[in-house]
Amino acid sequence: MTSTSSYDTPRQVHLAAHFPGVNNTTVWADPRSRSQIDFASFEHLARTAERGLFDFFFLAEGLRLREHKGRIHDLDVVGRPESLTVLNALAAVTDRLGLAATVNATFNEPYETARRFATLDHLSGGRAAWNVVTSSDAFTGENFRRGGFLDRADRYTRAAEFVDVARQVWDAGAERPFRHAGQHFTVEGELGPARPPQGHPVVIQAGDSDEGREFAASAADVVFTRHGTLEAGRAFSADVKGRLARYGRAPDDLKIMPGVTFVLGDTAEEAQEKAAGIRRQQVSPQNALLTLEQVWGVDLSAYDPDGPLPDIDPVPDTGLSQGRTHRGDVFELAEKWRALSRDKGLSIRQTVIETTRRQSFIGTPAAVAAEIDAFVQAGAADGFILVPHLTPGGLDDFVDQVVPLLQERGVFRTEYTGTTLRSHLGLPVPAPRHERIPTA
């Protein structure tokens, strides 16, 4: 991909807002941090995102509270309400903002999921989005009738068929019955509600494995990724969008939107100082040891977070942490962290701070706007999903200070020109499979 020349129309930036609280992004100790379950918090962030003309508001969700050493880790979110219920309520207090919910394709059924998203799409006037996630985690599955039944290798095959069935249900609507018989599902019936206003609610996907990339190319409208540098973003974008043609899709049919944080300051120095302070708050001594224990697989509570990394080898698959992201080869990761610690003279806490950073835009509002624009024009992303560190006011400064500068650059809308999320993202409306695809 090449950047846009001065004679071309610049590529437009897409923005979304992620409600914070998952993992260690949120700074809980900040006096401005408010409730994670009060509807007023969700409403504040959603209204701010809509005021900033964002494409959509995004809710992550876990299906079981994660545990460490046999107990719930007290820095995780506890009691987060179910996502689709929250978004149906937000549909009543917003007008144009897209509403994206995370729903697991491993521990749900396609008919009921399709029905719930069709309902949200109708109630919101065409603003629903579904973040499809998968799980092979037996710990999470214990909350469900068929807990832990799915092999890791099968999770994307089930997810692909799950999404395909949901789209068959949406296409059928209330007008005709649907029927599907496949490897994972045999279902038939009628949807009940009419076909959703968007045809199909927008599908978001976040997997980065080769299977995940192929699933995104075949089934997703938006990819939520973590690639943090311009070079890595361009490589990821080229790879995933290069797969679209085999599914009869054009490059613009898929939007790539990394999740990012941001810190603003009046000067570059002030922003860097604020960012360093935020990272120290996010990675407390307790959280630093917990992160290390996830890799080493053993109790490290006797170690000093401000001291060196352990010289013992990790012990894989001990079950010390339950419900957390699989970290791959723990021996390779431990050696990589040790090398970084030796080379830079970092303590345990400093190493965790260094290695667990999500891509951040840090600087003055003008510098942040310029960097966001540069990523998009270079083809490293189509936009970004912003993950603020404060609930619920963490997006306020970005909307007030950065959005106007993106608008001045001519790369971000000054008003909503459509009413649906597909129109915000510039995505085609899929025709029902039993009908001819209409021309634009």
C-alpha positions as CSV (number, residue, x, y, z in Angstrom):
1,M,0.0,0.0,0.0
2,T,1.2,3.5,-0.7
3,S,0.4,6.8,1.0
4,T,-2.0,9.3,-0.5
5,S,-0.4,12.0,-2.6
6,S,-1.3,15.6,-2.3
7,Y,-3.4,15.4,-5.5
8,D,-5.6,12.7,-4.1
9,T,-8.6,12.9,-1.8
10,P,-7.2,12.0,1.6
11,R,-8.4,8.8,3.2
12,Q,-10.9,9.4,5.9
13,V,-10.2,8.4,9.5
14,H,-12.6,6.1,11.3
15,L,-12.9,6.4,15.1
16,A,-14.6,4.2,17.7
17,A,-14.8,4.3,21.5
18,H,-14.0,1.3,23.8
19,F,-15.6,1.4,27.2
20,P,-12.6,0.9,29.5
21,G,-12.2,-1.6,32.3
22,V,-11.0,-4.8,30.8
23,N,-7.5,-5.9,31.7
24,N,-5.3,-3.2,33.4
25,T,-6.2,-0.2,31.2
26,T,-8.3,1.6,33.7
27,V,-6.6,3.7,36.4
28,W,-8.9,2.8,39.3
29,A,-7.2,5.0,41.9
30,D,-7.8,8.2,40.0
31,P,-10.5,10.3,41.8
32,R,-12.1,10.9,38.4
33,S,-12.7,7.2,37.9
34,R,-16.4,6.3,38.3
35,S,-18.7,3.3,38.3
36,Q,-18.2,0.4,35.9
37,I,-21.9,-0.7,36.2
38,D,-23.9,2.5,36.6
39,F,-25.8,3.3,33.4
40,A,-24.7,6.9,33.7
41,S,-21.1,5.9,33.0
42,F,-22.1,4.1,29.8
43,E,-24.3,7.0,28.8
44,H,-21.5,9.6,29.4
45,L,-19.0,7.9,27.2
46,A,-21.5,7.1,24.5
47,R,-22.8,10.7,24.3
48,T,-19.2,11.9,24.2
49,A,-18.4,9.6,21.3
50,E,-21.5,10.7,19.4
51,R,-20.6,14.4,20.1
52,G,-17.2,13.5,18.5
53,L,-19.0,12.0,15.5
54,F,-17.4,8.6,16.2
55,D,-18.5,5.5,14.1
56,F,-19.3,3.3,17.1
57,F,-19.2,2.6,20.8
58,F,-17.7,-0.8,21.7
59,L,-18.3,-3.0,24.7
60,A,-16.0,-5.9,25.5
61,E,-17.3,-8.7,27.6
62,G,-16.1,-11.8,29.5
63,L,-18.3,-14.8,30.4
64,R,-16.6,-15.6,33.7
65,L,-14.7,-13.6,36.2
66,R,-11.0,-14.4,35.8
67,E,-9.1,-16.0,38.7
68,H,-5.6,-16.0,39.9
69,K,-4.3,-18.3,42.7
70,G,-7.9,-19.5,43.1
71,R,-9.5,-16.2,43.8
72,I,-10.9,-13.3,41.7
73,H,-8.2,-10.8,41.0
74,D,-9.3,-7.5,42.6
75,L,-8.1,-5.3,39.8
76,D,-10.4,-6.9,37.2
77,V,-13.9,-5.6,36.5
78,V,-16.5,-7.3,38.7
79,G,-20.2,-7.2,37.8
80,R,-20.1,-5.7,34.3
81,P,-23.7,-5.8,32.9
82,E,-24.5,-7.9,29.8
83,S,-23.5,-5.9,26.7
84,L,-26.6,-6.1,24.5
85,T,-28.8,-5.1,27.4
86,V,-26.7,-2.0,27.9
87,L,-26.6,-1.2,24.2
88,N,-30.4,-1.5,23.8
89,A,-30.7,1.1,26.6
90,L,-28.0,3.4,24.9
91,A,-30.0,3.2,21.7
92,A,-32.7,5.3,23.4
93,V,-30.2,8.1,24.4
94,T,-28.2,8.3,21.1
95,D,-29.2,9.0,17.5
96,R,-26.4,8.1,15.1
97,L,-23.6,6.3,17.1
98,G,-23.0,2.6,16.2
99,L,-23.4,0.2,19.1
100,A,-21.1,-2.8,19.2
101,A,-21.5,-5.8,21.6
102,T,-19.1,-8.7,22.2
103,V,-20.9,-12.0,22.0
104,N,-19.0,-15.3,22.1
105,A,-19.6,-17.8,19.2
106,T,-18.5,-20.7,21.3
107,F,-21.0,-20.5,24.2
108,N,-24.0,-19.1,22.4
109,E,-26.3,-20.3,19.6
110,P,-26.7,-18.6,16.2
111,Y,-30.4,-18.2,16.1
112,E,-30.7,-16.5,19.4
113,T,-27.7,-14.3,18.7
114,A,-29.1,-13.3,15.3
115,R,-32.4,-12.5,16.9
116,R,-30.9,-10.3,19.6
117,F,-28.7,-8.4,17.2
118,A,-31.7,-8.0,14.8
119,T,-33.6,-6.5,17.7
120,L,-30.8,-4.0,18.5
121,D,-30.6,-3.1,14.8
122,H,-34.3,-2.4,14.7
123,L,-34.4,-0.5,17.9
124,S,-31.4,1.7,17.0
125,G,-32.4,2.3,13.4
126,G,-29.6,0.3,11.9
127,R,-26.7,0.9,14.3
128,A,-25.9,-2.6,15.6
129,A,-22.5,-4.4,15.5
130,W,-21.4,-7.8,16.7
131,N,-17.8,-8.4,17.9
132,V,-17.4,-12.1,17.3
133,V,-15.1,-13.8,19.8
134,T,-14.2,-17.5,20.4
135,S,-13.0,-19.6,23.3
136,S,-11.6,-23.0,23.9
137,D,-11.3,-22.3,27.6
138,A,-12.8,-25.0,29.7
139,F,-12.7,-22.7,32.8
140,T,-15.1,-20.3,31.0
141,G,-17.1,-23.2,29.7
142,E,-17.9,-24.3,33.2
143,N,-20.6,-21.6,33.3
144,F,-22.3,-23.4,30.4
145,R,-24.0,-26.7,29.8
146,R,-21.2,-27.9,27.4
147,G,-18.3,-26.4,29.3
148,G,-14.9,-26.9,27.7
149,F,-16.3,-29.2,24.9
150,L,-14.6,-27.3,22.0
151,D,-11.1,-28.1,20.8
152,R,-9.0,-25.0,20.2
153,A,-8.5,-26.1,16.6
154,D,-12.2,-26.0,16.0
155,R,-13.1,-22.6,17.4
156,Y,-12.8,-20.7,14.1
157,T,-14.6,-23.4,12.1
158,R,-17.5,-23.1,14.5
159,A,-17.3,-19.3,14.5
160,A,-17.4,-19.2,10.7
161,E,-20.4,-21.5,10.5
162,F,-22.0,-19.6,13.4
163,V,-21.7,-16.2,11.5
164,D,-22.9,-17.9,8.3
165,V,-26.0,-19.2,10.0
166,A,-26.7,-15.8,11.7
167,R,-26.6,-14.2,8.2
168,Q,-29.0,-16.8,6.8
169,V,-31.4,-16.0,9.7
170,W,-31.1,-12.2,9.0
171,D,-31.7,-12.7,5.3
172,A,-34.8,-14.8,6.0
173,G,-36.3,-12.3,8.3
174,A,-39.9,-12.8,9.1
175,E,-40.8,-13.4,5.4
176,R,-39.6,-16.9,4.8
177,P,-38.2,-19.9,6.7
178,F,-34.4,-20.7,6.9
179,R,-32.8,-24.1,7.0
180,H,-29.2,-25.0,7.7
181,A,-27.4,-28.3,8.2
182,G,-23.6,-28.2,8.8
183,Q,-20.8,-29.5,10.9
184,H,-21.7,-27.6,14.1
185,F,-25.3,-26.6,13.6
186,T,-28.6,-28.0,12.2
187,V,-31.3,-25.3,12.6
188,E,-34.5,-24.2,10.8
189,G,-37.3,-21.9,11.5
190,E,-38.1,-18.2,11.1
191,L,-36.5,-15.1,12.6
192,G,-39.6,-13.3,13.9
193,P,-38.4,-9.7,13.5
194,A,-38.2,-8.4,9.9
195,R,-34.8,-8.4,8.2
196,P,-32.5,-5.9,10.1
197,P,-32.3,-2.3,8.7
198,Q,-28.6,-2.8,7.8
199,G,-29.3,-6.2,6.2
200,H,-26.7,-7.7,8.4
201,P,-25.4,-5.9,11.5
202,V,-21.7,-5.0,11.2
203,V,-19.4,-7.9,12.2
204,I,-16.2,-7.2,14.1
205,Q,-13.4,-9.7,14.7
206,A,-10.2,-9.6,16.7
207,G,-8.1,-12.7,16.0
208,D,-4.5,-12.3,14.8
209,S,-3.5,-15.9,14.1
210,D,-3.5,-17.1,10.5
211,E,-6.9,-18.7,11.1
212,G,-8.1,-15.5,12.6
213,R,-6.9,-13.4,9.6
214,E,-8.6,-15.8,7.2
215,F,-11.8,-15.6,9.2
216,A,-11.7,-11.8,9.1
217,A,-11.1,-11.8,5.3
218,S,-14.1,-14.2,4.8
219,A,-16.6,-12.9,7.3
220,A,-15.7,-9.6,9.1
221,D,-16.5,-6.0,8.3
222,V,-14.1,-4.6,10.9
223,V,-10.9,-6.0,12.4
224,F,-9.9,-5.0,15.9
225,T,-6.1,-5.4,16.1
226,R,-3.2,-4.5,18.3
227,H,-0.5,-3.9,15.7
228,G,1.3,-0.9,17.2
229,T,3.8,0.5,14.7
230,L,3.3,1.9,11.3
231,E,5.3,-0.8,9.7
232,A,3.5,-3.6,11.5
233,G,0.2,-2.1,10.7
234,R,1.0,-1.8,7.0
235,A,2.1,-5.4,6.9
236,F,-1.0,-6.7,8.7
237,S,-3.3,-4.6,6.5
238,A,-1.6,-5.8,3.3
239,D,-1.9,-9.4,4.5
240,V,-5.5,-9.4,5.6
241,K,-6.8,-7.2,2.7
242,G,-4.8,-9.3,0.3
243,R,-7.0,-12.2,1.2
244,L,-10.3,-10.5,0.4
245,A,-10.3,-11.1,-3.3
246,R,-10.7,-14.9,-2.9
247,Y,-14.0,-14.2,-1.2
248,G,-15.2,-11.8,-3.8
249,R,-14.5,-8.7,-1.6
250,A,-12.9,-5.4,-2.3
251,P,-10.2,-3.8,0.0
252,D,-12.7,-1.2,1.3
253,D,-15.1,-3.9,2.4
254,L,-13.0,-4.5,5.5
255,K,-11.9,-1.8,7.9
256,I,-8.8,-2.3,10.1
257,M,-9.0,-0.5,13.4
258,P,-6.3,-1.1,16.0
259,G,-7.1,-0.5,19.7
260,V,-5.1,2.4,21.0
261,T,-4.6,4.6,24.1
262,F,-3.8,8.3,24.1
263,V,-2.3,10.9,26.4
264,L,-2.5,14.6,25.7
265,G,-0.4,17.4,27.0
266,D,0.2,21.1,26.3
267,T,3.8,20.1,25.4
268,A,5.4,16.9,24.3
269,E,7.3,16.7,27.5
270,E,4.2,17.2,29.6
271,A,2.4,14.4,27.7
272,Q,5.3,12.0,28.1
273,E,5.4,12.7,31.9
274,K,1.6,12.2,32.2
275,A,1.9,8.9,30.2
276,A,4.6,7.6,32.4
277,G,2.5,8.4,35.5
278,I,-0.5,6.6,34.0
279,R,1.5,3.5,33.2
280,R,2.9,3.4,36.8
281,Q,-0.7,3.5,38.1
282,Q,-1.9,0.9,35.6
283,V,1.0,-1.5,36.5
284,S,1.0,-1.4,40.3
285,P,3.5,-3.6,42.2
286,Q,0.7,-6.2,42.7
287,N,-0.3,-6.1,39.0
288,A,3.4,-6.5,37.9
289,L,3.8,-9.7,39.9
290,L,0.5,-11.0,38.7
291,T,1.5,-10.5,35.1
292,L,4.9,-12.2,35.7
293,E,3.1,-15.1,37.4
294,Q,1.0,-15.6,34.3
295,V,4.2,-16.3,32.4
296,W,6.2,-18.2,35.0
297,G,3.2,-20.2,36.2
298,V,4.3,-20.2,39.9
299,D,3.8,-18.1,42.9
300,L,6.3,-15.2,42.8
301,S,4.9,-13.2,45.8
302,A,8.3,-13.5,47.6
303,Y,9.9,-11.5,44.8
304,D,10.4,-7.7,44.9
305,P,8.5,-5.9,42.1
306,D,11.4,-3.4,42.0
307,G,14.0,-6.1,41.9
308,P,15.3,-8.3,39.0
309,L,13.3,-11.0,37.1
310,P,13.3,-14.6,38.4
311,D,16.3,-16.7,37.3
312,I,14.1,-19.9,37.5
313,D,12.4,-21.4,34.4
314,P,8.7,-21.1,33.9
315,V,6.4,-24.0,34.7
316,P,3.8,-24.3,31.9
317,D,0.2,-25.2,32.3
318,T,-0.1,-25.0,36.0
319,G,-3.5,-23.4,36.0
320,L,-2.3,-20.6,38.3
321,S,-4.4,-18.1,36.3
322,Q,-7.8,-19.0,34.9
323,G,-9.7,-17.3,32.1
324,R,-6.8,-15.2,30.8
325,T,-5.3,-14.9,27.4
326,H,-3.0,-17.7,26.3
327,R,0.6,-16.2,26.1
328,G,2.1,-18.8,23.8
329,D,5.6,-20.3,24.4
330,V,6.3,-19.2,28.0
331,F,10.0,-20.2,27.8
332,E,10.5,-18.0,24.8
333,L,8.6,-15.2,26.4
334,A,10.5,-15.4,29.7
335,E,13.9,-15.3,27.9
336,K,12.8,-12.4,25.8
337,W,11.7,-10.5,29.0
338,R,15.0,-11.4,30.7
339,A,17.0,-10.1,27.8
340,L,15.1,-6.8,27.8
341,S,15.6,-6.5,31.6
342,R,19.3,-7.1,31.3
343,D,19.8,-4.8,28.3
344,K,17.9,-1.9,29.8
345,G,18.5,-2.6,33.5
346,L,14.8,-2.9,34.2
347,S,13.1,-4.3,37.3
348,I,10.1,-6.6,37.3
349,R,7.7,-3.8,37.4
350,Q,9.6,-1.7,34.7
351,T,9.8,-4.8,32.5
352,V,6.0,-5.4,32.7
353,I,5.4,-1.7,32.0
354,E,7.7,-1.9,28.9
355,T,6.3,-5.1,27.5
356,T,2.5,-4.7,28.1
357,R,2.0,-1.4,26.5
358,R,-0.9,-1.0,24.0
359,Q,0.0,1.3,21.1
360,S,-0.4,4.9,22.4
361,F,-0.5,8.3,20.8
362,I,1.3,10.6,23.2
363,G,1.8,14.3,22.6
364,T,0.1,17.6,22.0
365,P,-3.3,17.4,20.4
366,A,-1.8,18.6,17.1
367,A,0.9,15.9,17.2
368,V,-1.6,13.2,18.0
369,A,-3.9,14.3,15.2
370,A,-0.9,14.3,12.8
371,E,0.2,10.8,13.8
372,I,-3.3,9.4,13.5
373,D,-3.6,10.9,10.1
374,A,-0.2,9.6,9.1
375,F,-1.2,6.0,10.0
376,V,-4.3,6.2,8.0
377,Q,-2.8,7.8,4.9
378,A,0.0,5.3,4.9
379,G,-2.5,2.4,4.8
380,A,-1.4,1.1,8.3
381,A,-5.0,1.4,9.5
382,D,-8.4,2.7,8.5
383,G,-8.9,4.2,11.9
384,F,-8.7,3.4,15.6
385,I,-10.7,2.2,18.5
386,L,-9.7,4.5,21.4
387,V,-9.4,2.9,24.8
388,P,-9.3,5.7,27.5
389,H,-7.8,5.0,30.9
390,L,-10.6,6.8,32.8
391,T,-14.3,5.8,33.2
392,P,-16.3,7.6,32.0
393,G,-14.7,10.9,31.1
394,G,-11.5,9.7,29.5
395,L,-12.6,10.5,26.0
396,D,-13.6,14.1,26.7
397,D,-10.3,15.8,26.0
398,F,-9.8,13.8,22.7
399,V,-13.2,14.9,21.4
400,D,-12.7,18.5,22.4
401,Q,-9.0,18.9,21.3
402,V,-8.1,16.3,18.7
403,V,-11.3,15.8,16.7
404,P,-11.4,19.5,15.5
405,L,-7.8,19.2,14.3
406,L,-8.6,16.0,12.3
407,Q,-11.6,17.9,10.8
408,E,-9.3,20.9,9.9
409,R,-7.1,18.4,8.0
410,G,-10.1,17.2,6.0
411,V,-9.8,13.6,7.2
412,F,-12.7,13.4,9.6
413,R,-16.4,14.1,9.2
414,T,-17.9,17.4,10.4
415,E,-21.4,15.8,10.6
416,Y,-23.0,12.4,10.2
417,T,-24.1,12.0,6.6
418,G,-25.9,8.7,7.1
419,T,-28.1,7.1,9.8
420,T,-26.6,3.6,10.0
421,L,-23.3,2.2,11.1
422,R,-22.7,0.8,7.7
423,S,-23.0,4.2,6.2
424,H,-20.6,5.7,8.8
425,L,-18.0,3.0,7.9
426,G,-18.6,3.2,4.1
427,L,-19.6,-0.5,4.0
428,P,-22.0,-2.0,1.4
429,V,-25.4,-3.2,2.5
430,P,-25.5,-6.9,1.8
431,A,-28.4,-8.1,-0.4
432,P,-30.4,-11.2,0.8
433,R,-28.8,-14.3,-0.7
434,H,-32.0,-15.3,-2.4
435,E,-32.3,-11.9,-4.2
436,R,-30.2,-10.3,-6.9
437,I,-27.5,-7.9,-5.4
438,P,-28.6,-4.4,-6.3
439,T,-26.3,-1.9,-7.9
440,A,-25.2,1.2,-6.0
